[in-house]
Amino acid sequence: MVYFRIFLSGMVIGIANAIPGVSGGTMAVVLNVYDRLISLVSLNLKKILRDLPFALLLVAGAGTGIVLFAKLMSGLFDSYPVPTTWFFMGLIVGSIPFIARRTRGTGSVPVKTVLGTIAVVVMIITVFFRPDEGAGQAITALDPAVFLFLFLASVAAAAAMIVPGLSGSFVFLMLGAYRTVIRAVSDMNLPILLPVALGAGAGLLAGAALIRFFLARRPDMVYAVILGLVVGSLVPVFPGLPATVPQGIVSAAVFAGGAVLSRLFSSTEKEGTLS
């Protein structure tokens, strides 16, 4: 029963990471596996070997969740791109109060405000510099430029994945790589998945220790930056206004549903500590 619970926890974390705006790190805290997960990505080989069954079950569950959810997400984006994106925006908006609470601490409020503002500006700038994915279509062919883009995007997404309140798939969406990655998983496009896998591994190995270091010492400052990133992300994610009244009604409904769902996730979270 314990092993099944670990596998199921991994599946929930994997599904969360397949949804922009829902944080796999937050789900790990809710499911009470966050501390063990952080230890596994701390580059401490003894801890990893000691907790290897947990690691294998969690990874297997996460992979299962991502693969099972990828086809659904790809289909929704293809058939209903505007309402689907509005649902994701609702998820993002709903997570803002949770992240804002994490900015409370002993740090200087003006400094945190400046950090958050810079993060918002950075997110807005990404609108002008992110790669063109062919008018919103997924990239399906690999070349050197695509390899580098997907590798770097995966590094950033993997680092974000372990931060509660920030979604790895949201970073993919922010950088313009989400539809490419979700389609590649759905179609099992191995050439496209290769730089994604390499980047994810590099991001976890290189970024986990740094993120752990700052979260353990100045969590309020870190969350001030995260809050700015999340608020600013609404600009590049914005799909435009619905084209018809029915589409507008559906978009408003799913936006509200996404916001409520995100609030429910965060309201059930128990405060976790870094070990």
N, C-alpha and C positions, 0 to 999 in steps of 0.2 A: 504493500500500500504506500509506503514511503517513497519507493522508487517511481511508482505511477504518479504520485503527487509532484515529484521533481520534474518528470517528463512533461506533465500537464502544465506546470509552471513555465517551462521552457517554451511550450507551444504558445501560451498566452503572450509571453515576451516577444516571440517571433512574429505573431500576428500584429502585436502593437507596433513593432518596428516596420511592418509593411504598410502602416497607415500614417501618412503625414499628419503631424500634430499630436499623435498619441506617443508617449514616451515609453520605450521599453525599460529604461532605468526606473521610471516611476512604478511600472508594473512589478519590477523586481523588488522594490521596497514594499509594495502592497502584499506581495506573496511571501515576504520575509526571506528572500534569498539574496538580497542586495549585498550584504557584507561578504558573504561567501563568493559572490560573483566578482566583486572588486578584488578580493584576494587572489582569485584565479588569473586576473589580468595584471597583477602587480609584478610579474616576472620573477616571482619567488618559486623556483623549481620544486623545492621541498613541499610547499603548500599545494602546488598543482598535483604532484604525485600522490600526496596524502589524500587529496579530495578528488582523485581521478574519476571514480564512478559517478559522483555528482556532476562533474564537468561534462562527461560523455552524455549522460542523460539529459542535461540541460541543453547542450548543443543539439542533440538529436531532436529534442522537442521543438527548439527554436527553428531548426531547418524544416521540420514537418509543417509547422505553422505558416512559415513564409511560403513554402511551395504550394500548400493547399489554398492559401489566400490570394496568390499571385494571379491566377486565372480570373477570379472574380473581379479584382481591381482592374486588370487589363480590359475586361469586357465593359465595365462601368465607364472607364475613361473613353473607350471607343464609341459607346452608344449614347452616353449622357455626360459629356465633358463638363458642361457648365454647372448643373446641379451637383455633380460629384465633387467638383472643386469647392463649391459653396459649403458642402458638408464638411470638407477638410478645414475650411476657414472657420466654421463653427467650432470644430475641435480645437483649433489654435486659440481662438478667443476664449473658449471655456477654460483653457489651461493657464491663462494669464494671472488670475487671482492666486492660484497655487504657487506659481513662480514668484509673484510679488511678495508673498509671505516669507519666502526664503531669503529675500534681500534684507530682512530685519537683522540687525546685529550691531556690533560696536564700531563698525567702520563709519567714516565720514559720509554723511548724506550727500553733500555737494560732490564729493569724489564719485560716489556711486551714481549720482545723476549724470555726471559727465561721461562715465564709462557706458552707462545705458544709452545715452544720446549718441555716442560714437558708434555703438553697435547698431542702432537704428539707421544711421547714415550709411554704414557699411552695407546693410541689407538693401537699402534703396539703390545704392550704387551697383549692386549685382544685376539689377534690371538692365543696365546698359552694357555689361561686360560678359554676361553668361553666354555660352555657345548657343547658336541657333539649332534647334532640333527639327528643322524641316516643318515649320508651322505647326509645332506641337506633336509631330509624329515621332515615334520611337526610332532610334538609330539601330539598324540591324546588321550593318557591315562594319568590320573592324579595319582601321588604318592607324598609322602611328599617332596622328593627332587625337583620334577617338580613344586610343589606348591610354595616352597620357591624361586626357580629360577624365576618363572613367576611373583611372587609378587614383588621381588626386581627389576626385569627388568621393571615392570610397574611403580614402584615408580620413577625410573630414567627417563623413557619415559614421564611420566606425568609432571615432573618438566621441562624437555626439551621443552615440547609442548608449554609452555607459554613464551619461550624466542624467540624473533624474530631472524631468521637466523638459528635456530636449530630445527630439525624435530624430533618429538616424535617417529614416525615410523622408522626414521633413527637410533635412539638409540636402538630400538628393533632389527633392522637389525645388528647393530654393536655388540650387545650382543648375537646374534644368536637366537633371539626369534621371529623375524618378521614372518616367514612362519607359525610358530605355532599359533600365534595370528590371522593372516589374515585367516588361514584355520578355526580356531575355530569360528570366526565371520561368515564366509561363511557358515559353517555347523551348526551354532547355538549350538556349543558344550558347554553346560552350565557348566559342571565341570571344563573345561579348562578356561572358561571365568570368573569363580568365583575369582581365585587369581589375574587375570588381572584387574578386576573391583575393588577389594579391594586395590590393589597396586596403581592403578590410583587415587583413592580417597585419599589415604594416601599421595601420591606424591604431589597432588595439595594442600592439606591442610597444609602439613608440609613444603613443599619447596617453595610455592609461596611467602610467606613473606620474606624469605631469599633472593630469587632471586630479588624480588622487591627492597629490601634494597640495594643490591650491584649495581643493574642496575641504581638506582636513584643517587647513590653517585660516583661510579667509573665505568661507562659504558665502557670506553676504555679498562680497565683491564679485565673486564668480557668478552668483545668481543675478546680480545687477546687469552684468554683461549678457547673460542668457535672456533676461527679461527684454532687454533692448533688441536682441536678435529675433525673439519671437514676435514682438510688436511690429518691428520693421519688416518681418517676413510677409505680413499681409499685403504689402505693396507688390512684390514680385509674384505672389501666388494669385492675386486678384485676377479672375478670368474675364472680367467685364460684366456689364449688366445683362440680365436675361433678355432674350430677344422677343419673347412673347409673354402675355399675361399668365398662361398656364405654367410656362417655364419659371416665371417669377414666383408664383405661388409655391411650386415644388422647391425651388431654390431656397426660399425663405423658410419653408418647413424643415428642410434637411439641415439648413444652417442652425436653426434653433435646436433641432435634435442633436446635432453634433456638439453644440455648446453644452447642452444638458448632460450628454454622455460624458464629455470631458470633465465636467464639474463633479459628476458622480465618481469617476475614477479617482480624482484628486481628493475628494472629501472622505473617501474610505482609506486613504493612505495613512499609515502609521509612520511617525518620524523614525528615520533610520540614522545610524551613525556609521562613520567610516572607521574601519579597523586597520 
